[in-house]
Amino acid sequence: MRSTFHGLETARRSLFTQQAALQTTGHNVANANTAGYSRQTVNMVATRPIEAIGLTHSTIPGQLGTGVEFNSITRIRESFLDNQFRNESQNNGNWSVRLDTLQKLETIVNEPSDSGLRSILDKFWSSWHDLSESPEDLTARKLVRETANALTDAFNQTSRQLEELRADLSENIEVKASQMNTAVQTIAELTNQIRRIEGFGDNANDLRDQRDVLVDELSKMANITVRETSDGYQVSLGSQVLVENGEANPVTADGLTGSFGAI
């Protein structure tokens, strides 16, 4: 006679496993609008079967199943797509900053228009032409002087605006450096937490999502490279390592010049 406890144990394992699957589904639904959240799935496997109970080797074909259990809860995430997304984010950041800078330059130069440098230069050369035809005309001389002053003022105004734009870009790099250092420090802290949790055999799915969100944001600001191997997790900016196995290396504005994906 077969044991009743075997059936109860099989049912218990099935109940706990399906309960974990339902809880994970609820977790997925609850985080449907969470930025950077990756859907999670429960990986189920059949438990180790046993021989049918008997004093001797069972003559029943096959082995007696013992139910189901789950061995992990993993994220549905593709690293290849992550890398592609970050590469395109870098390109987007690059062109966005270029567009913004060129639009500001376009406003400063203000061409073509009736009040831009070209118009003032035309008036300046036209006044000289008029003076060459009537050198003794006092009005023509006065017009040359006035157009020369206007041209000088226009050049000085353009120079001041270009200098302000240069200062604005320098300040923007300082701001980006501060934002990057904050993100890098948080990524390093999350890496340490992930390493500690997964050292016990668990999957730190939610922490990995949080780290990936920060890395995605970082990729919009600079041309970074991300590597994850069995030896650890690394985030690099060119030849400079920003995160190395939980250790953060801050960056400076001077070190970022020419390294930004947006520069």
C-alpha positions as CSV (number, residue, x, y, z in Angstrom):
1,M,0.0,0.0,0.0
2,R,1.4,3.4,-1.0
3,S,1.9,6.0,1.7
4,T,-0.6,8.8,2.0
5,F,2.1,11.2,3.1
6,H,3.7,11.0,-0.3
7,G,0.6,12.5,-1.9
8,L,0.4,15.1,0.8
9,E,4.0,16.1,0.3
10,T,3.5,16.3,-3.5
11,A,0.5,18.6,-3.0
12,R,2.4,20.7,-0.4
13,R,5.3,21.3,-2.8
14,S,2.9,22.1,-5.7
15,L,1.0,24.6,-3.5
16,F,4.1,26.4,-2.3
17,T,5.6,26.6,-5.8
18,Q,2.4,27.9,-7.4
19,Q,2.0,30.3,-4.5
20,A,5.5,31.7,-5.3
21,A,4.5,32.0,-9.0
22,L,1.3,34.0,-8.0
23,Q,3.2,36.3,-5.7
24,T,5.8,37.0,-8.5
25,T,3.0,37.7,-10.9
26,G,1.5,40.2,-8.4
27,H,5.0,41.7,-8.0
28,N,5.1,42.2,-11.8
29,V,1.7,43.8,-12.0
30,A,2.5,46.1,-9.0
31,N,5.6,47.4,-10.8
32,A,4.0,47.8,-14.2
33,N,4.8,51.5,-14.1
34,T,8.1,51.3,-12.2
35,A,10.9,52.9,-14.3
36,G,13.5,50.2,-15.3
37,Y,11.6,47.3,-13.9
38,S,12.2,44.0,-15.6
39,R,9.5,41.3,-15.5
40,Q,10.4,38.4,-13.3
41,T,9.6,34.7,-13.8
42,V,9.6,31.7,-11.5
43,N,11.7,28.8,-12.9
44,M,10.0,25.5,-12.0
45,V,11.6,22.1,-12.1
46,A,10.3,18.6,-11.3
47,T,11.6,17.4,-7.9
48,R,13.8,14.3,-7.7
49,P,11.7,11.2,-8.3
50,I,11.8,8.1,-6.1
51,E,11.3,4.4,-6.7
52,A,7.8,3.1,-5.9
53,I,7.6,2.0,-2.3
54,G,8.2,-1.7,-1.9
55,L,10.5,-4.2,-0.1
56,T,12.3,-4.9,-3.4
57,H,13.0,-3.0,-6.6
58,S,9.7,-1.7,-8.1
59,T,8.4,-3.6,-11.1
60,I,6.2,-0.5,-11.9
61,P,7.5,1.2,-15.1
62,G,9.3,4.5,-14.6
63,Q,9.9,6.3,-11.3
64,L,7.5,7.8,-8.8
65,G,7.3,11.6,-9.2
66,T,7.5,13.8,-6.1
67,G,6.0,17.0,-7.4
68,V,7.4,20.4,-8.4
69,E,9.6,23.1,-6.9
70,F,11.2,26.4,-8.1
71,N,14.9,26.8,-8.1
72,S,15.2,30.5,-9.0
73,I,13.3,33.7,-9.7
74,T,15.0,35.5,-12.6
75,R,14.6,38.7,-14.6
76,I,13.5,38.6,-18.2
77,R,16.3,40.8,-19.5
78,E,18.6,40.7,-22.5
79,S,22.1,42.1,-22.0
80,F,22.6,42.5,-25.8
81,L,19.6,44.8,-26.0
82,D,20.8,46.7,-23.0
83,N,24.1,47.4,-24.8
84,Q,22.3,48.5,-27.9
85,F,20.0,50.8,-26.0
86,R,23.0,52.4,-24.2
87,N,24.9,52.9,-27.4
88,E,21.9,54.7,-29.0
89,S,21.4,56.7,-25.8
90,Q,25.0,57.9,-26.1
91,N,24.3,58.9,-29.7
92,N,21.1,60.6,-28.7
93,G,22.8,62.6,-26.0
94,N,25.6,63.5,-28.4
95,W,23.2,64.9,-31.0
96,S,20.9,66.6,-28.4
97,V,23.7,68.7,-27.0
98,R,25.0,69.5,-30.5
99,L,21.5,70.6,-31.5
100,D,21.1,72.8,-28.4
101,T,24.6,74.4,-28.9
102,L,24.1,75.0,-32.6
103,Q,20.6,76.6,-31.9
104,K,22.3,79.0,-29.5
105,L,25.0,79.7,-32.0
106,E,22.3,80.3,-34.6
107,T,20.6,82.8,-32.3
108,I,23.9,84.6,-31.7
109,V,24.9,84.9,-35.4
110,N,21.3,85.6,-36.4
111,E,21.8,84.9,-40.1
112,P,20.2,85.3,-42.5
113,S,18.4,88.4,-41.2
114,D,18.2,92.2,-41.6
115,S,19.9,92.8,-38.3
116,G,22.8,90.3,-38.5
117,L,26.5,90.8,-39.1
118,R,26.1,90.4,-42.9
119,S,23.6,93.3,-43.0
120,I,25.9,95.5,-40.9
121,L,28.9,94.6,-43.0
122,D,27.0,95.4,-46.2
123,K,26.2,98.9,-44.8
124,F,29.8,99.3,-43.7
125,W,31.2,98.5,-47.2
126,S,28.5,100.5,-48.8
127,S,29.4,103.6,-46.8
128,W,33.0,103.3,-48.0
129,H,31.8,103.0,-51.5
130,D,29.8,106.2,-51.2
131,L,32.8,107.9,-49.6
132,S,35.1,106.8,-52.4
133,E,32.8,108.6,-54.9
134,S,32.6,111.8,-52.8
135,P,35.7,112.0,-50.5
136,E,34.9,115.6,-49.7
137,D,31.3,114.9,-48.6
138,L,31.1,115.4,-44.8
139,T,27.9,113.3,-44.7
140,A,29.6,110.4,-46.3
141,R,32.5,110.6,-43.9
142,K,30.1,110.7,-40.9
143,L,28.2,107.7,-42.3
144,V,31.5,105.7,-42.5
145,R,32.2,106.5,-38.9
146,E,28.7,105.5,-37.7
147,T,28.7,102.3,-39.7
148,A,32.2,101.4,-38.3
149,N,31.0,102.0,-34.8
150,A,27.9,99.9,-35.4
151,L,30.1,97.1,-36.8
152,T,32.4,97.3,-33.8
153,D,29.4,97.1,-31.4
154,A,28.1,94.1,-33.3
155,F,31.5,92.3,-33.1
156,N,31.8,93.1,-29.4
157,Q,28.2,91.9,-28.7
158,T,28.8,88.7,-30.7
159,S,32.1,88.1,-28.8
160,R,30.3,88.6,-25.4
161,Q,27.6,86.1,-26.4
162,L,30.1,83.6,-27.5
163,E,32.0,83.9,-24.3
164,E,28.8,83.5,-22.3
165,L,28.0,80.3,-24.4
166,R,31.5,79.0,-23.6
167,A,31.0,79.6,-19.9
168,D,27.6,78.0,-20.1
169,L,29.0,74.8,-21.7
170,S,31.8,74.7,-19.0
171,E,29.2,75.0,-16.3
172,N,27.2,72.3,-17.9
173,I,30.2,70.0,-17.8
174,E,30.6,70.7,-14.0
175,V,26.9,69.9,-13.5
176,K,27.3,66.7,-15.5
177,A,30.4,65.7,-13.5
178,S,28.4,66.1,-10.3
179,Q,25.5,64.1,-11.6
180,M,27.8,61.3,-12.8
181,N,29.6,61.1,-9.5
182,T,26.3,60.7,-7.7
183,A,25.2,57.9,-10.1
184,V,28.6,56.2,-10.0
185,Q,28.6,56.1,-6.1
186,T,25.1,54.7,-6.1
187,I,26.0,52.1,-8.7
188,A,29.0,51.0,-6.6
189,E,26.8,50.7,-3.5
190,L,24.2,48.7,-5.4
191,T,27.0,46.4,-6.8
192,N,28.1,45.6,-3.2
193,Q,24.6,44.8,-2.1
194,I,24.0,42.6,-5.2
195,R,27.3,40.8,-4.6
196,R,26.4,40.2,-1.0
197,I,22.9,38.9,-1.7
198,E,23.9,36.7,-4.7
199,G,26.8,35.3,-2.6
200,F,24.1,33.4,-0.7
201,G,22.7,31.9,-3.9
202,D,19.8,34.3,-4.4
203,N,19.0,36.6,-7.3
204,A,19.0,40.3,-6.5
205,N,16.5,41.1,-9.3
206,D,15.1,44.4,-8.0
207,L,18.6,45.8,-7.1
208,R,19.9,44.9,-10.6
209,D,17.0,46.8,-12.1
210,Q,17.9,49.9,-10.0
211,R,21.5,49.6,-11.1
212,D,20.6,49.2,-14.7
213,V,18.4,52.4,-14.5
214,L,21.4,54.4,-13.2
215,V,23.7,52.9,-15.9
216,D,21.1,53.8,-18.6
217,E,21.0,57.4,-17.3
218,L,24.8,57.5,-17.2
219,S,25.0,56.4,-20.8
220,K,23.0,59.5,-21.8
221,M,25.7,61.7,-20.3
222,A,28.9,59.9,-21.3
223,N,30.3,57.3,-23.6
224,I,30.5,54.5,-21.1
225,T,31.3,50.8,-21.4
226,V,29.8,48.2,-19.1
227,R,31.2,44.7,-18.5
228,E,29.9,42.0,-16.2
229,T,31.9,38.8,-15.8
230,S,32.4,36.1,-13.2
231,D,35.1,38.3,-11.8
232,G,32.9,41.3,-11.2
233,Y,31.1,44.3,-12.5
234,Q,32.9,47.2,-14.2
235,V,31.8,50.6,-15.7
236,S,34.4,52.5,-17.7
237,L,34.6,55.9,-19.4
238,G,37.3,55.5,-22.0
239,S,40.4,54.4,-20.2
240,Q,39.1,55.5,-16.8
241,V,37.3,52.9,-14.6
242,L,34.3,54.5,-12.9
243,V,33.1,51.4,-11.0
244,E,35.3,48.3,-10.2
245,N,33.7,45.6,-8.1
246,G,31.9,48.0,-5.8
247,E,34.6,50.6,-5.7
248,A,33.7,54.1,-7.1
249,N,36.2,56.4,-8.8
250,P,34.9,60.0,-9.0
251,V,35.4,62.0,-12.2
252,T,36.3,65.7,-12.6
253,A,35.1,68.2,-15.2
254,D,38.7,68.5,-16.7
255,G,38.8,64.7,-17.0
256,L,35.4,64.7,-18.8
257,T,36.4,67.2,-21.5
258,G,36.4,65.2,-24.7
259,S,35.0,62.1,-23.0
260,F,31.4,62.9,-23.0
261,G,29.2,61.2,-25.5
262,A,27.6,64.6,-25.8
263,I,30.8,66.6,-26.5
